[in-house]
Amino acid sequence: MDSSHPQEQQAETRLVTSGRDTKAQKGFVNPPVFHGSTVLYPTAEDLHAHRGEFTYGRHGSPTTKAFQETLMALEGPQCAGVGIVPSGLSAISTTLLSVLKAGDHLLVCDNVYRPSRNFCNGMLTRLGVETTYFDPMIGAGIDKLFKPNTRAVLVEAPGSQSFEMPDIRAIAEVTHGHGALVIDDNTWATPLYHRSLEQGVDISMQAATKYIGGHSDIMFGTISANAKAWPMVTEGIRLLGVCAGPDDVFLALRGLRTLSVRLAQHHRSGLDMARWLAARPEVARVLHPGLETDPGHAIWKRDFTGASGLFSIVLKPAPQKAVDTMLNTLKLFGMGFSWGGFESLAIPFDCDAYRTATKWSPGGPTLRLHIGLESVDDLKADLDRGFAALKAAM
Ligand SMILES: *Cc1c(COP(=O)(O)O)cnc(C)c1O
């Protein structure tokens, strides 16, 4: 297996060919799951020098190496390294702890994943880092929020509930002008559909719990960084002692192998369902940057090569009890947090309670939908039943 020039291949091919060492695996296609803490050194001299491809379980194994090589090949030539952490949230917290120090200022997009906000407001405040939230649509206007001590900007494109699409290229240009770092939570599109490191992002993280795992069966996080940021990230990971269990790394690698076919289907079914919902009389608005009518569509078209299966809808005004009746009627859409697995999900949400830089007033009850790999005809029939129950309960 020759994966020495992976960038000449298309992303779909790189996902299949990278990180494979057939000879070392005695002919088997996949690497074994190395359950291990201790690594033995052949000589005292090797031990003193910490010499060896692998040195200790926390620092990596052939299983983690195969995963890291494959994700690096997907991220592209700007990627200097991939860090492995136990969850998506720990990818955020580890990244922020790696690049910030007491007295620093951090800018965070107002549509960011809520636990990321909790980390900034809780632990970072306690450690002496100040956070300012900004309007996701701010673009180059972010310039006026910079202070002499602004060290980093955290963005999420699009936000995973409200789906505003920040202009990462414009934000990155201003941020680099101030000598600060851009951190992107790229979980929604994955590096397959959004090559964020190519677009000025310094550190791109994944809740690999979602589409990379792809089967709702692991907790996992990754941190990809460019040459400027990687030394800080790798040092932070080492100092904090975070790592992931080998079975989860193996499942994440297996997820990467089929990411392109799963995501292509989520993209197709998601847009099909979004268009169908936009035409429903019960729906006031669909929040999906892949729709031509969406305010983020131009940026999505410029910077992304696809969409995932996650988007939201705003219903016409209805009592919460009627919406709950609708949710209770659905059979294919399960009610649960997380997303990115093979199954469809529906949850109510409300950003108004915690947003600080912008007001969230959609004008009706909001539902976030994850479109899984079921037939869209069956999903439409399920929602048809749900809408009938909603109307009956009003
Ligand atoms: C789920 C999620 C996370 C956190 O991932 P976990 O693996 O659940 O910790 C971070 N960012 C986004 C956008 C998410 O949806």
The ligand as a MOL file (V3000), in Angstrom:
LIG
                    3D

  0  0  0     0  0            999 V3000
M  V30 BEGIN CTAB
M  V30 COUNTS 15 15 0 0 0
M  V30 BEGIN ATOM
M  V30 1 C -21.5810 17.3030 20.0700 0
M  V30 2 C -20.7880 18.4980 19.7690 0
M  V30 3 C -19.6180 18.7800 20.4720 0
M  V30 4 C -19.1660 17.9540 21.6380 0
M  V30 5 O -18.8900 16.6310 21.3130 0
M  V30 6 P -18.9610 15.4860 22.4170 0
M  V30 7 O -18.2450 14.3600 21.7850 0
M  V30 8 O -20.4120 15.2340 22.6870 0
M  V30 9 O -18.2620 16.0020 23.6460 0
M  V30 10 C -18.8940 19.8850 20.0990 0
M  V30 11 N -19.2960 20.6860 19.0970 0
M  V30 12 C -20.4180 20.4510 18.4000 0
M  V30 13 C -20.7980 21.3630 17.3050 0
M  V30 14 C -21.2060 19.3610 18.7240 0
M  V30 15 O -22.3400 19.1400 18.0630 0
M  V30 END ATOM
M  V30 BEGIN BOND
M  V30 1 1 1 2
M  V30 2 1 2 3
M  V30 3 2 2 14
M  V30 4 1 3 4
M  V30 5 2 3 10
M  V30 6 1 4 5
M  V30 7 1 5 6
M  V30 8 2 6 7
M  V30 9 1 6 8
M  V30 10 1 6 9
M  V30 11 1 10 11
M  V30 12 2 11 12
M  V30 13 1 12 13
M  V30 14 1 12 14
M  V30 15 1 14 15
M  V30 END BOND
M  V30 END CTAB
M  END
